[in-house]
């Protein structure tokens, strides 16, 4: 059993912290910007809560975080009352936020200067993956730090991969989001076309999902997309944040992402329709809304 802190109890962090307690058996202290949520988690899971990230991290072996963006991450690590101010020498900070590779490298160096480890470890699998303890985790950082933290990370994961040095986890998550953007747009067009052609969408999916067109998005989202239900899962606002990171990094590295850039603009149209908090599969809504 290790002493663990978890910072950020959103739709992902809340169940992830829960698995560190229930599956890992760790002594877990949580921090959340809205204190009531931290109090609720502690009452539900039998852990404890702290008033600041620094207080949560004090004396811990591992400190996890899953927050919104680069600025949020800096705030809960190196900012006033940030976790880095409370961490003991030899402790490891595991960042599950989807952020930039730049901030990952920055915080890796800041942690190293304090005698601590740092891993950028963004996750994939969405809210359902977090709630089922079945996330995919892509990790950047030193090999020995990764091996030390791996058993704790595995508490909420079905796949944990070490992708390379600091920043490699975030770069791998960008690859993941680039793939998803194209897949969801293609699936949206396919279902839209099938409906316009008066095909039975369920029968179509039953057949093509057994062939080369199959994907996780198809298996898990076709029915809700057909029925115009988008009130769950990974929000459009967060996907646009992620794609913005991808496009900025592509510009810096010289990579060309024409489809990703186009889909990002399609998501901007969904936002203009009021779909900021809709699931990313709502790309089909802009096709069905065309001309209205």
Protein Blocks (a to p, Z undefined) as FASTA:
>chain_A
ZZdddehjafklmmmmmmmmmmnopacddddfblmlmmmmmmmnopacdfbfklmmgopa
bdcdddfblmlmmmmmmmghiaklmpcghiacddfbdcdfklmmmmmmmmmmnopacddd
ddehijmlmmnopaccddeddfklmmmmmmmmmmmccbdcdfbdehjlmmmmmmmmmmmm
mmmmmmmmmmmmmmmnopafklmmmmmmmmmkbcfklmmmmmmmmnopabgcjdfklmmm
mmmmmmmmmmmnopacfklmmmmmmmmmmmmnopmmgcfklmmmmmmmgoZZ
